[in-house]
Amino acid sequence: MKWFISLIFFFQCIFGQSDSAQFQYSKVLDIPDLSFLNRVYSGLDILEQMDFAPLRGKKIGILCNQTAVNRNGTHLLDLLKSYPDVQVEQIFSPEYGLWGSKEKGKLLKDGYEIDPVHGANIIDIFIRFRKPPEWTVLDLDYILIDLQDTGARQSTFMSTITKLMEVASDFDVPVMLLDRPNPIRADIFDGPVPRPKYQSFEAYHLVPIRHGLTLGEYAIMVNENGWVKDLKRVELHIVPMANYGRSMFFEDSKLPWVNPTPYLKNMETLYLFSGMDLLRGTNLNVGFGTKKPYLRFGAPWLSNRYLKQQLDQLNLPGISFRLIKYKPVGQDKMQKNPQYDHQFCSGLELHITNFKTCDPLAVATSIILMVERLHPREFQWIENGYIDKLYGSNFLRIFAAQKKPPSYLPTLWMHDVLRFATFRKSYLIYD
């Protein structure tokens, strides 16, 4: 099959290619029409079919993690072993490292991990550096990016990409991003847009919590609007997917799933993450220290039976709650000790009954507001206003203090959503 697709690429390069959106500072590469194959091809799949032609004879840096695999599950770094004229000089690793919780590199030179396949430095640009040191990009001809995003603003991958674009701009290094699906659909966006005062690495850009963009579209939006520091832009090339539709969940793409973080282990967890991650701004345990992060929450002081009654009365669509008792145990080296480590918690376990109707943000904010109302003395916001950074403003705390019904909260961010709906249209590259 590969030779057949490669032949299509050859002829369409000669006789014409499909139209694609062009922007002032960014370019979406033209790719052949593969609709007759009735399957989704990621940006990496497309670049592989091109035999990595744009990178041949060049020195490159790569930002990737364990999710950078092709349709057959082969990792980008392993694919490039067959192309010795693509010189991998630097590998940049995002949050959770190059291989998630299982690192493969070893500290061999100058305190840096070395990739055993290419002999390239592995540069941590989340903990050790927030942006790449200048020396890592000085001699590069290209920077290649391949990451599976979560579809939620709290994910730090786009923040890391932005810092990489900042340094690439300083040294005129082109950036190529291989696009992948928004796993929780790219036709739905919801939640508040951050106020500038509350921007952080988990709310870095002015997009809703559930942004409804692929990472390629998100990067174009950042680049075209000069959201990189000091209005910097890069020469950005997006390798788009083939046969991708905005209304697809990840499973519809039939691409192999690799956990983007150690805690997002399945589609149900990933879907609820966009809302339930807000609970990290409270003194509730949100399943860390158990096998079901984001699928359960609790505390030693929680009256879970009465809380369940109150939440059931809200008739939140697509979600059900089950009474549980559990004891979180901190044992993951990637995470500090969980809330109530080694303490028995009463809580609720969540189960999505209908992905199409479930609203993760409505679920999470309803839980927070109900718990705050039922336990005004025990419930606390995490210090330093962390909830404001996750939410993007102090509106959630103010709303909780006013004791208004949870169903009223979405109307506060609806204005943001409507404005974003108009704003985002210019940067969409898929139907």
Rosetta blueprint (number, residue, H / E / L):
1 M L
2 K H
3 W H
4 F H
5 I H
6 S H
7 L H
8 I H
9 F H
10 F H
11 F H
12 Q H
13 C H
14 I H
15 F H
16 G L
17 Q L
18 S L
19 D L
20 S L
21 A L
22 Q E
23 F L
24 Q L
25 Y L
26 S E
27 K E
28 V E
29 L L
30 D L
31 I L
32 P L
33 D L
34 L L
35 S H
36 F H
37 L H
38 N L
39 R L
40 V L
41 Y E
42 S L
43 G H
44 L H
45 D H
46 I H
47 L H
48 E H
49 Q H
50 M L
51 D L
52 F L
53 A H
54 P H
55 L H
56 R L
57 G L
58 K L
59 K E
60 I E
61 G E
62 I E
63 L E
64 C E
65 N L
66 Q L
67 T L
68 A L
69 V E
70 N L
71 R L
72 N L
73 G L
74 T L
75 H E
76 L H
77 L H
78 D H
79 L H
80 L H
81 K H
82 S H
83 Y L
84 P L
85 D L
86 V L
87 Q E
88 V E
89 E E
90 Q E
91 I E
92 F E
93 S E
94 P L
95 E L
96 Y L
97 G L
98 L L
99 W L
100 G L
101 S L
102 K L
103 E L
104 K L
105 G L
106 K E
107 L E
108 L E
109 K E
110 D L
111 G L
112 Y E
113 E E
114 I E
115 D L
116 P L
117 V L
118 H L
119 G L
120 A L
121 N E
122 I E
123 I E
124 D E
125 I L
126 F L
127 I L
128 R L
129 F L
130 R L
131 K L
132 P L
133 P L
134 E H
135 W H
136 T H
137 V L
138 L L
139 D L
140 L L
141 D L
142 Y E
143 I E
144 L E
145 I E
146 D E
147 L L
148 Q L
149 D L
150 T L
151 G L
152 A E
153 R L
154 Q L
155 S L
156 T L
157 F H
158 M H
159 S H
160 T H
161 I H
162 T H
163 K H
164 L H
165 M H
166 E H
167 V H
168 A H
169 S H
170 D H
171 F L
172 D L
173 V L
174 P L
175 V E
176 M E
177 L E
178 L E
179 D L
180 R L
181 P L
182 N L
183 P L
184 I L
185 R L
186 A L
187 D L
188 I L
189 F L
190 D E
191 G L
192 P L
193 V L
194 P L
195 R L
196 P H
197 K H
198 Y H
199 Q L
200 S E
201 F L
202 E L
203 A E
204 Y L
205 H L
206 L L
207 V L
208 P L
209 I L
210 R E
211 H L
212 G L
213 L L
214 T L
215 L H
216 G H
217 E H
218 Y H
219 A H
220 I H
221 M H
222 V H
223 N H
224 E H
225 N L
226 G L
227 W L
228 V E
229 K H
230 D H
231 L H
232 K E
233 R L
234 V L
235 E L
236 L E
237 H E
238 I E
239 V E
240 P L
241 M L
242 A E
243 N L
244 Y L
245 G L
246 R L
247 S L
248 M L
249 F L
250 F H
251 E H
252 D H
253 S H
254 K L
255 L L
256 P L
257 W L
258 V L
259 N L
260 P L
261 T L
262 P L
263 Y L
264 L L
265 K L
266 N L
267 M H
268 E H
269 T H
270 L H
271 Y H
272 L H
273 F H
274 S H
275 G H
276 M H
277 D H
278 L H
279 L H
280 R H
281 G H
282 T E
283 N L
284 L L
285 N E
286 V L
287 G L
288 F L
289 G L
290 T L
291 K L
292 K L
293 P L
294 Y L
295 L L
296 R E
297 F E
298 G E
299 A E
300 P L
301 W L
302 L L
303 S L
304 N H
305 R H
306 Y H
307 L H
308 K H
309 Q H
310 Q H
311 L H
312 D H
313 Q H
314 L L
315 N L
316 L L
317 P L
318 G L
319 I E
320 S E
321 F E
322 R E
323 L E
324 I E
325 K E
326 Y E
327 K L
328 P L
329 V L
330 G L
331 Q L
332 D L
333 K L
334 M L
335 Q L
336 K L
337 N L
338 P L
339 Q L
340 Y L
341 D L
342 H L
343 Q L
344 F L
345 C E
346 S E
347 G E
348 L E
349 E E
350 L E
351 H E
352 I E
353 T L
354 N L
355 F L
356 K L
357 T L
358 C L
359 D L
360 P H
361 L H
362 A H
363 V H
364 A H
365 T H
366 S H
367 I H
368 I H
369 L H
370 M H
371 V H
372 E H
373 R H
374 L H
375 H L
376 P L
377 R L
378 E L
379 F L
380 Q L
381 W E
382 I L
383 E H
384 N H
385 G H
386 Y H
387 I H
388 D H
389 K H
390 L H
391 Y H
392 G L
393 S L
394 N L
395 F H
396 L H
397 R H
398 I H
399 F H
400 A H
401 A H
402 Q L
403 K L
404 K L
405 P L
406 P H
407 S H
408 Y H
409 L H
410 P H
411 T H
412 L H
413 W H
414 M H
415 H H
416 D H
417 V H
418 L H
419 R H
420 F H
421 A H
422 T H
423 F H
424 R H
425 K H
426 S H
427 Y H
428 L L
429 I L
430 Y L
431 D L
